[in-house]
Amino acid sequence: MHELIIRDAKIVDGSGVPAFNGDLAIDKGVITAVGRVTNRGHREIAANGRLATPGWVDIHTHYDGQVLWDPELSPSGWHGCTTVILGNCGVGVAPARPEHRAALIQLMEGVEDIPGIVLTEGLKWNWLTFTDYLRAVEDMPRSIDVGTQIAHAPLRVFAMGQRAARHEVATDEEIGLMRTTVAEALKAGALGLSTSRYLEHRSSDGEVMPGTYADLREITGLLDTVAEHGQAFFQFVSGGGPAEAEFMRLAERYASRIPMSMNLQQVNSAPAAYRRTLKHLEKAHANGGQLYGLVHGRTTGMLLCLEGTLNPFSDSAMYKALLQLPWAERMRRMQGWDVRQAIIAGSATPHEPGFQQWLWAALPNGYELGDPPDYEPPEERRFDHLARSSGRSVGEVVYDALLARNGSGVIYLPVMNYSWGNLDATLEMMEHPLCRLGLADGGAHCGFICDVSLPTFMLTHWVRDRTRGRRIPLETAVRMQTKDTAEIYGLHDRGLLKPGYKADINVIDFEGLRLHAPHMVSDLPGGGRRLIQTADGYAATLCSGVVAFEEGQSTGASPGRLIRGRQRAPSAT
C-alpha cells in the first residue's frame, strides 16, 4: 500500500504538456507513481476531477522577519505556495550585530512597509551571523519550505557599521569581511545574494538603503565570491537608467557562471522600454549567460484604503479629527455632507511637495478595486472618466469609493505594467522565454500592496476569466510558477508531478477558484496591521506529501523545511 493516493485528478504536471486524468501515489514525501494507480493507499484524497498541480514556487518574497513568528507564512500558504524564497532586493535581517538591529528595523520598515513595532515585538534576534539566522529559521516548525538569500544592505552594515549608511567607500578589509560572510552564508545553505540600485528603496528615516551606491569594486568582489561557490543566484533591482546598463555589463562578465535576474516592468515614462531589456536578455543568453527578467503577473500598484498606510485624505485636518472615533461613528460622520466636503477640500490641493502631491496627481488614473477584485479594469471605470460622466470631482469619486462597503472600499492605483490601460505588456513579458514570474512581495508592503495572491490570479484571470485580451493555457500558467521558478534557483527536486519528485501538490477546484477583495487585519506582533487576501478553491495543499492546508486553512501540520543550497533532480529522471 502507498502512504497516500490522490485519486481521479486532472493532472497538470508543471512541464507544460497537456493535462491528463490520473492518480498520484506518494510515499516518504515523494511522488512514487503517476497515472492509474491500482494499489490502495493508507489515506486517499478523492480529487473527483479537480486539478492536481505542483505546489507554487514563489521566488520573490520578503518573509525575512515573518518566517520567525508565523509557521504558516500567510497568506502564501493560503494561495497554494509550498516554497518561498526570501532575502530579495538587498534587504534582510541577517547578519546583524546588536548595535545595528534598530537600523535594520528602520530599513525593513521603510523599504518593505513592515511596521517597526512588528519587527521589534516579533524578532528575538537570536543570531549574529547569517549561519545563526539559518539555524533560527530551521528550528521553527512551519507549513511550507523556505529558501534564503543573503542581502547586501545588512551585509554592508555588518562589515562597515555607520559608514555603510553614509554610503562611504568600503575598504579592502571591509570588502574582505563581506566576501567571507557571503562565502559562509552560501556554504551554510543560502541560495544566493541580492542587491539594489533603486533610489526609492529607503529606510523609514528617508535615507537611501546601504549598498545602493556601492562601487563596482565592492560589487564585483561579492560576485567573485558567489561565482567561486558555484551556481548560487544573484538577484538585482536596478530602477532602470544607468543602473540597468551597469547590470548588463556585470552580466556580460558573470552571467555565464552565475544565474542572475533583474526586475523587469513596464514604466509609464517609457512604455516600450521593456522590449529593449528583453533584447539584452536575449543577447546575454546567446553569449552563454544565464540572465532572466523577473516580472509581475499583473500591475505593480498601490492599494489605498481608510485602514491602510496610504490614504488620499490623510492630510485633511477634518479627517485627522475623526481618527479617534470608533469605526462605526467615524463612518457615520464621514457620510455627512459638510464633513465630506471639508475632508475633500482639505486634501485635494496639498501644500507641500511630496507623496500626497504625487498621489493626487495620480488619482485620476486610479480605479475602485471592487469585490470580487478587478485587476484589469476598463478605461471607462477610471476615476477621471467617472468624474466627467457623473458631474463629480475626482476627489468626490475617490471619497465614495473608499466609503463603499461600510468603509472597506479599496482604491487600485496601477503604477507599473498598465501604461496602455491593459495587461498586454505584462503578458508579453511573462511569455518571453527568458522571463520568470515573481515580484508578489509576500510579507512586505503590509499597508498598501497585497500581491501575494498572484499564484491564484494566474489561474483565475489569465487562464479562465480574462475578457480584455488573449488568455494563456492552463498548462503554461502552472509551468510558469512551478518548474520555471524552481529551476532558476537550482531547486530541481520540485516543481513537477513526476516519480521521484518532492510531493508538493495542490488539489484545486478550478471552476470554484475565487479571489476575495483585500482587507485589513491586525494579526501581526504588537498588533501590527496588514492587508491580506483570501481565496476559495484550494481543496488541499501538500508539502512533502503531508496535507498542510485544507480549503485554505492550516491543518496544523509542519512538513515545511529550510532549504539549504541547490537541490538535485531525482536520479530516476
PyMOL commands that set and color helices and strands:
alter all, ss='L'
color gray80, all
select helices_A, chain A and resi 66-68+76-79+98-112+116-122+130-139+152-160+162-165+172-188+216-229+242-254+273-286+317-322+327-335+337-345+355-365+379-381+383-390+394-407+424-431+454-465+474-480+483-488+525-527
alter helices_A, ss='H'
color red, helices_A
select strands_A, chain A and resi 2-11+20-27+30-35+41-46+51-54+56-58+81-85+145-147+150-151+192-196+233-237+260-263+291-295+300-304+367-368+411-416+435-437+505-508+514-515+519-521+530-532+535-536+538-543+546-550+553-554
alter strands_A, ss='S'
color yellow, strands_A
deselect
rebuild
show_as cartoon
